[in-house]
Amino acid sequence: MSKLDERIREDLGCLYGNKKIKRAVELGKKLSFEVSTKGEPAHFFGKRSASTVVVMLNPGCIADKADKKFAEILKGWNRKSLKGFVESYIDHKTNGAGRCPECCRPDAFDVKQAAFLKPWTGCGIEFPKNFETNESKLLAKKNVLLQKLQLELVPFASQTTKFQKGDYDLLLPYLEDCLDEIFAKKRKYVILCGSVFEHLLKKSKEKGTIGADFSNKKKKDLKSKKLSKGITVHCMVAEICYNGKKQRVLVAHTFASRALPNAYGLMEKYGKFCFETFQKTKV
């Protein structure tokens, strides 16, 4: 059983017993913002064996709203046993994006992901020619969720992810859970979305828990490009050593930035910049 499976069983065990998720309660006490303790956790989405992995910060949703929404989701789940409950959750996270009503509503954030990943040649995701029509947005949303593996650094919903420097030690075990899942299979692309991942990798290296080497030691690791007036994007390449295995990753610093709007053309340009940086950068 992988660490991810252990965490799923641990967190779902609390919900199965109609209790708050213990890990979420403990984390929420130490962070400066509220996280959902009774809502559906988002340990992963999509295909766990996929060649492309994207790690997000957290499922963005107001904690109270996430708790109430989960009550509706539970109606279609097997609650006769904890095993059945966990199996329903895993099926929901693996295949839910291809079912109604989930597949009938475009989602700006998911289409934004698709636009970003479109330039990543051979990523294993089928994309529409453009993101202009409702039909193309629905297809983009469905495929980007089903045909890659998406992990969440913190699987508990919250409206914000304003992590402070003092939070990094709290987040390192969550990063290790993600890495354990990433390294369970051979991956072609691993993309960490948010500047906090650079800080976590460097922190983990300092503590000796995870090895990380960064690109261009003689130059600045951070790469930047101006996409349009007032919008400059950033990324960097690192190599992670975990349990004796190595994996090149790209940290997409600007992916989660509100300064980059839901403009799919800009997201595609940012994705192209990140892909080209990943391709030409040696670690």
C-alpha positions as CSV (number, residue, x, y, z in Angstrom):
1,M,0.0,0.0,0.0
2,S,1.4,3.4,-1.0
3,K,1.5,6.4,1.2
4,L,-1.3,8.0,-0.8
5,D,-3.5,4.9,-0.2
6,E,-2.6,5.1,3.5
7,R,-3.6,8.8,3.7
8,I,-6.8,8.1,1.7
9,R,-7.8,5.3,4.1
10,E,-6.9,7.4,7.1
11,D,-8.8,10.5,6.1
12,L,-11.8,8.6,4.7
13,G,-11.9,6.5,7.9
14,C,-12.7,9.7,9.8
15,L,-15.4,10.7,7.4
16,Y,-16.9,7.2,7.4
17,G,-17.2,7.4,11.1
18,N,-19.0,10.8,10.7
19,K,-16.0,12.6,12.3
20,K,-13.8,15.4,11.3
21,I,-10.6,14.5,9.3
22,K,-8.0,14.3,12.1
23,R,-5.1,15.5,9.9
24,A,-7.2,18.5,8.6
25,V,-8.1,19.5,12.2
26,E,-4.4,19.3,13.3
27,L,-3.2,21.2,10.2
28,G,-5.9,23.9,10.5
29,K,-4.9,24.7,14.1
30,K,-1.3,25.5,12.9
31,L,-2.0,27.4,9.7
32,S,-3.2,31.0,9.4
33,F,-6.3,30.0,7.4
34,E,-9.2,27.6,7.7
35,V,-9.2,24.2,5.9
36,S,-12.2,21.9,5.4
37,T,-12.4,19.2,8.0
38,K,-15.6,17.4,6.9
39,G,-15.5,18.0,3.1
40,E,-14.3,15.7,0.4
41,P,-10.5,15.6,0.4
42,A,-8.7,15.8,-3.0
43,H,-5.8,13.5,-2.7
44,F,-5.7,13.0,-6.5
45,F,-7.6,13.3,-9.7
46,G,-7.3,11.2,-12.8
47,K,-4.9,8.4,-13.9
48,R,-2.5,7.4,-11.3
49,S,-0.2,5.7,-13.8
50,A,-0.1,8.7,-16.1
51,S,3.2,9.9,-17.6
52,T,2.4,13.5,-16.8
53,V,1.9,14.6,-13.2
54,V,0.7,18.1,-12.1
55,V,0.9,19.0,-8.4
56,M,-1.4,21.9,-7.3
57,L,-1.5,23.7,-3.9
58,N,-4.9,22.7,-2.7
59,P,-8.5,22.3,-3.9
60,G,-9.7,25.9,-3.8
61,C,-13.1,26.1,-2.1
62,I,-14.5,27.8,1.0
63,A,-14.2,25.3,3.8
64,D,-17.8,25.5,4.9
65,K,-19.1,25.2,1.3
66,A,-16.8,22.1,0.8
67,D,-18.3,20.5,3.9
68,K,-21.9,21.0,2.7
69,K,-21.2,19.9,-0.9
70,F,-19.7,16.6,0.3
71,A,-23.1,15.7,1.9
72,E,-24.5,15.6,-1.6
73,I,-21.6,13.7,-3.1
74,L,-22.0,11.0,-0.5
75,K,-25.5,10.0,-1.7
76,G,-24.1,8.0,-4.6
77,W,-21.3,6.2,-2.6
78,N,-21.2,2.8,-1.1
79,R,-21.3,3.3,2.7
80,K,-21.9,-0.3,3.8
81,S,-18.2,-0.7,4.7
82,L,-15.1,1.4,4.9
83,K,-13.6,-0.7,2.1
84,G,-16.6,0.1,-0.1
85,F,-16.5,3.8,1.0
86,V,-12.8,4.0,-0.1
87,E,-13.5,2.3,-3.4
88,S,-16.2,4.7,-4.1
89,Y,-13.9,7.6,-3.4
90,I,-11.1,6.2,-5.6
91,D,-13.6,5.6,-8.5
92,H,-15.0,9.1,-8.1
93,K,-11.5,10.7,-8.3
94,T,-10.4,8.5,-11.2
95,N,-13.5,8.6,-13.4
96,G,-15.7,11.4,-12.1
97,A,-14.7,14.0,-14.7
98,G,-16.2,11.8,-17.4
99,R,-19.6,11.6,-15.9
100,C,-22.6,13.9,-15.7
101,P,-23.3,16.3,-14.2
102,E,-19.5,17.0,-13.6
103,C,-18.7,16.7,-17.3
104,C,-21.5,19.1,-18.3
105,R,-20.0,22.2,-16.8
106,P,-16.9,24.0,-18.1
107,D,-14.5,25.1,-15.4
108,A,-12.2,28.0,-16.1
109,F,-9.4,26.6,-13.9
110,D,-9.4,23.2,-15.6
111,V,-9.4,24.8,-19.1
112,K,-6.6,27.0,-17.9
113,Q,-4.7,23.8,-17.1
114,A,-5.4,22.4,-20.5
115,A,-4.1,25.6,-22.2
116,F,-0.9,25.5,-20.1
117,L,-0.3,21.8,-20.9
118,K,-1.1,21.9,-24.6
119,P,2.5,22.8,-25.7
120,W,3.9,19.9,-23.7
121,T,4.6,17.5,-26.5
122,G,3.8,13.9,-25.7
123,C,2.2,14.6,-22.4
124,G,-0.5,12.0,-23.0
125,I,-3.5,14.4,-23.1
126,E,-5.7,15.0,-26.1
127,F,-6.5,18.7,-26.6
128,P,-9.1,20.5,-28.7
129,K,-7.7,22.8,-31.4
130,N,-8.8,25.8,-29.4
131,F,-10.7,26.8,-26.2
132,E,-13.2,29.1,-27.8
133,T,-16.4,27.1,-27.8
134,N,-18.3,25.5,-24.9
135,E,-17.9,22.1,-26.5
136,S,-14.1,22.5,-26.8
137,K,-13.9,23.7,-23.2
138,L,-15.8,20.7,-22.0
139,L,-13.5,18.3,-23.9
140,A,-10.5,20.2,-22.5
141,K,-11.8,19.9,-19.0
142,K,-12.6,16.2,-19.3
143,N,-9.3,15.1,-20.8
144,V,-7.1,17.2,-18.7
145,L,-8.6,15.7,-15.6
146,L,-8.9,12.1,-16.8
147,Q,-5.6,11.7,-18.8
148,K,-3.0,13.0,-16.4
149,L,-2.4,12.6,-12.6
150,Q,-3.2,15.6,-10.5
151,L,-2.1,15.7,-6.9
152,E,-2.8,18.4,-4.3
153,L,-0.1,19.4,-1.9
154,V,-2.7,19.9,0.8
155,P,-5.8,17.8,0.0
156,F,-8.2,19.7,2.2
157,A,-10.2,22.5,0.7
158,S,-9.6,26.1,1.6
159,Q,-10.3,29.5,0.0
160,T,-6.7,30.6,0.2
161,T,-3.2,29.2,0.3
162,K,-1.3,32.0,1.9
163,F,1.5,29.9,3.2
164,Q,4.0,31.6,5.4
165,K,7.7,30.7,5.9
166,G,6.8,29.2,9.2
167,D,4.4,26.8,7.5
168,Y,7.1,25.0,5.4
169,D,7.9,22.4,8.1
170,L,4.2,21.6,8.4
171,L,4.0,21.1,4.6
172,L,7.1,18.9,4.1
173,P,5.2,15.6,5.0
174,Y,2.5,16.5,2.5
175,L,5.2,17.1,-0.2
176,E,6.7,13.7,0.7
177,D,3.3,12.0,0.2
178,C,3.1,13.6,-3.3
179,L,6.6,12.5,-4.2
180,D,6.0,9.0,-3.0
181,E,3.1,8.8,-5.5
182,I,5.1,10.4,-8.3
183,F,8.1,8.1,-7.9
184,A,5.8,5.0,-7.8
185,K,5.8,5.0,-11.6
186,K,8.0,6.2,-14.5
187,R,7.0,9.8,-15.3
188,K,7.8,11.9,-18.3
189,Y,6.7,15.3,-17.0
190,V,6.3,16.5,-13.4
191,I,5.1,20.1,-12.9
192,L,4.8,21.7,-9.5
193,C,2.4,24.7,-9.7
194,G,3.4,27.5,-7.4
195,S,6.4,29.3,-6.0
196,V,6.0,27.5,-2.6
197,F,7.4,24.3,-4.1
198,E,10.8,26.0,-4.7
199,H,10.9,26.9,-1.0
200,L,9.8,23.4,0.0
201,L,12.4,21.7,-2.1
202,K,15.1,23.9,-0.7
203,K,13.9,23.4,2.8
204,S,13.8,19.7,2.4
205,K,17.3,19.7,1.0
206,E,18.5,21.6,4.1
207,K,16.9,19.1,6.4
208,G,18.2,16.2,4.4
209,T,14.8,14.6,3.8
210,I,14.7,15.0,0.1
211,G,17.5,15.7,-2.3
212,A,17.1,18.5,-4.9
213,D,19.5,20.0,-7.4
214,F,18.7,23.1,-9.2
215,S,19.4,24.3,-12.8
216,N,22.2,26.6,-14.0
217,K,24.3,26.8,-10.9
218,K,26.4,29.6,-12.4
219,K,23.3,31.6,-13.2
220,K,20.1,32.4,-11.6
221,D,17.8,29.4,-11.2
222,L,14.7,31.4,-11.8
223,K,13.8,31.9,-15.5
224,S,11.5,34.8,-16.5
225,K,9.6,36.0,-19.5
226,K,7.4,38.9,-20.3
227,L,4.2,37.7,-21.9
228,S,2.4,41.0,-22.3
229,K,2.4,44.4,-20.7
230,G,2.4,44.1,-17.0
231,I,2.6,40.3,-17.0
232,T,5.9,38.5,-16.4
233,V,6.0,34.8,-15.7
234,H,8.6,32.6,-14.0
235,C,9.7,29.0,-13.8
236,M,12.7,26.9,-12.9
237,V,13.9,23.3,-13.3
238,A,15.1,21.0,-10.5
239,E,16.1,17.4,-10.1
240,I,14.6,15.6,-7.1
241,C,16.3,12.5,-5.6
242,Y,13.8,10.4,-3.6
243,N,14.5,6.9,-2.2
244,G,17.5,6.6,-4.6
245,K,15.6,7.6,-7.7
246,K,15.9,10.8,-9.7
247,Q,13.2,12.9,-11.5
248,R,13.5,16.2,-13.3
249,V,10.6,18.6,-12.4
250,L,9.5,22.0,-13.4
251,V,8.3,24.5,-10.9
252,A,5.8,26.8,-12.5
253,H,5.9,29.7,-10.1
254,T,3.3,31.9,-11.9
255,F,0.7,29.2,-12.5
256,A,-1.3,30.0,-9.3
257,S,-0.8,33.7,-9.5
258,R,-3.9,35.9,-9.7
259,A,-1.8,38.3,-11.8
260,L,-2.2,35.8,-14.7
261,P,-5.9,35.9,-15.7
262,N,-8.0,33.2,-17.1
263,A,-6.8,34.1,-20.6
264,Y,-6.2,30.8,-22.3
265,G,-3.9,32.3,-25.0
266,L,-1.6,33.7,-22.2
267,M,-1.7,30.4,-20.4
268,E,-0.7,28.5,-23.5
269,K,2.2,31.0,-24.0
270,Y,3.3,30.4,-20.4
271,G,3.0,26.6,-20.9
272,K,5.2,26.9,-24.0
273,F,7.8,29.0,-22.1
274,C,7.9,26.4,-19.3
275,F,8.1,23.5,-21.7
276,E,11.0,25.1,-23.7
277,T,12.8,25.9,-20.4
278,F,12.3,22.3,-19.3
279,Q,13.6,20.9,-22.6
280,K,16.7,23.0,-22.8
281,T,17.7,23.2,-19.2
282,K,20.2,20.7,-17.7
283,V,20.4,20.0,-14.0
